[in-house]
Amino acid sequence: MNPPPSPPPLGEGDPEAVEGAPAPPALRIRPATQADAEALAAIYGHHVLHGFGTFEEAPPTAAQMDQRRRTVTDQGLPWLVAEDSGQVLGYAYATPFRPRAAYRYTVEDSVYVAPDAVGRGVGRAVLSAVLDACETLGLRQVMAVIGDSGNAASIGLHTALGFEPAGVGASVGFKHGRWVDIVWMRKALNGGDASPPQTPGLTLTGH
């Protein structure tokens, strides 16, 4: 992780295969805007059609992707893109882990990279910026829900950024003709559960 059209499951991106790859020198990280909708849809659509990183099976339109972006940013959470020479190469964002109030200090992350930008440090750069933004908000934990236990790229990226294993949901999805696991990982922010929270957290009113 909702109002329609809902965001795709979080943390399910397919980032670069080289977990420690440095970002390209010209890479710019910035908030996504409506003008990025076509690029976001193209990147995400590739992973919908060709990967297990997301469990969606029909690519959303650019308008739907922009609605998802606005749903995230209207909650005060980050949706960032990585661009080089005006071309969006990847994006990442965070959304509430669950809609009920007690989850207000926990979010999930999601990161997707264009297929021709894999291995260039794009996913690491943009996800790192999202984590920094979440820490600034006073949040205490980020969850990753990674599609496919064989998704070494995403697992490696999250490990490199300080995430720890938190469990596996075996065969909870069925896509491209086979059963697919999800892998949970977690990263503490602002000391995690070592002390009570010092901020109000997210405004959550779900049931």
N, C-alpha and C positions, 0 to 999 in steps of 0.2 A: 500490500500500500501512500459510499461516496456519491455525490451528486453526479448525474449523468452529464456528459460522458465521463466515466470514472477514470482515474489514472491507472496505468498498467501496474501489475504487481511490482514491488520495489526490489531493488538490489538484484534484478535479474539480467543486467546488461552483459554484453560480451565485449570487455575491454581488450586492450592490447595483450599480445601473448608474452611480451617481454616485461616482467613486472617492474624492473628497475630502470626502464628506458627513460632517459631524460627528455623533457619536453622540447619541441622544436624552438629555436631561438626567437622566432617571430610570433610564437603562439600567444594569443590574447585571450584572457578569461574575462567574461562580462555577463551581465544578466541577459537572459533570452528576452526577445521582444516579439511582437506580432509579425514583424518582418521575417523572422526565422522559421515561421510555421512550415513552409515547404521543405526546408532543409531538415527540420526535426522529423517531419513525416517520412522523408526519404530514408533517413538513417534508421529510424525505428522500424519502418516497413521492411527493410532488408532483414532485420533480425526476426521479425514476425514470420517471414516467409522461409527463412533459411536456417534458423537456429533454434536452440532450446532455452536461450536466455530469458525469453518471455513466453508465457503460456497463452498469449493471444494468438489467434490463427487467421484473423482478417485484419489487414493493415488499416489503421484509422486514416481519415482524410486530414489534410492540412488544417482545416477549420476545427476538427475534433482535437487535434494536437494542441492548437492554440487555446481551446477551452480548457484542456487539461493543465496547460501552463498557467493560465489565469487562476484556476482553482487552487493551485499550489501557492502562487505568489500572493493571492488574496488572503492567505493564512499567515502571511509574513515569513514564509519559508523560501529558501533559495532554489531557483531553477537557472542554472548557468550554462553557457556554451563556451566552447573553445574554438577559436577561429584563427586562420592563418591567411593573410592577404585577402581578407574579406570572405573567405570560404569557411563555413561551419564544418568542423571535423568531428565534433562529438559534443555530448552534453551530459549533464548530471543534475539531479535534484533530490530533495528530501520531502517526504510527506509524513503525516502522523502514522505511527505504528498501528494503532487501532483508534476507533472514534470515541471510546468512552473516556471520561474525565481523568481517571487514575493513570492513564497512559500519557499524560500531557508532557512528560519530560523525555519521551522516547520517540524517535523517528526512524523511518526506513530510508535507505538510499537507493538510487537507481542510476546507472551509468551506461551509456551507449556510444560507440565509436563507429564512424563511417568505415566501410570495409577497406577502402584504399588508404586509410590512415592508421590501420592497426600496426602496432610495434613502434610507434613514434612518441610514446609518452603522453598521448593526448588524454587517455582515460585517467591516468594518475594525476595529471595536472588539474583537470576539471573536478574530479572527485575530491581531491585535497582541498580545493577552494570551497566546495560545499561543506565539508567537515569543519573547516575553519568558521564558516558562517554559522553553522549549527552550534558550535562552541560559544561564539559571541552571543547567541540568543540565550545562553544559560542552560541549554539542554544537557541531559546527563548520559544518554545512550543512543547509539545508532545501530540499528539492526540491518543486516543484509540478508535478503532471501534470494539465493542464487539458483537459477534453473539449471539442473543437471549436475549430478555429483562428478561427472567427467569434465566439467567446465573449468579446466585448469587455469585458463587465463583470468577469469573473474575471481576464482579462489585465490590465485597468486597475487592479484592486484590488491585485494582486500587484506590479505596477510601482510603484504608489504606496507600497508597503511595502518597497521596496528590492530586489525580485527582478529578475534579469537574464535575458534570453532564453538558452535552452540547447539549442534545437533543436525540430524538428517531426517527428512520426511521421505521415506522410501516409496517410490512409485505412486506419488500422489497426482501426477499428471500423465496424460497420454497424448503424444504429439508425434507427427511424422512416422506413425506406425509403430511406436514403441512406448513403453512406460518410462517416465522421467521422474527422477528424484528432485527434491529441493534441499539445498544446504543452507542452514542458518549460521550466520556469523555475527559477532557483536563487538562494538568498540565503545569503551567508556569515554565520556567527555567531562571536563570540569570535576575530576575526581570520582566520577561514577557514584556508587552508593556509599562512599566513605563518609558522607555528611548529608544532612538534610538540604533540600534545594533552597536557593536564595532568590529565585525569581518565580513569577507566577506560572511559567510554562505556557504551553499552547492552550488556546481556548477550544475545548472539546465538549460537545453536547450530545454525542451519539448515544444510542441505546443498544 
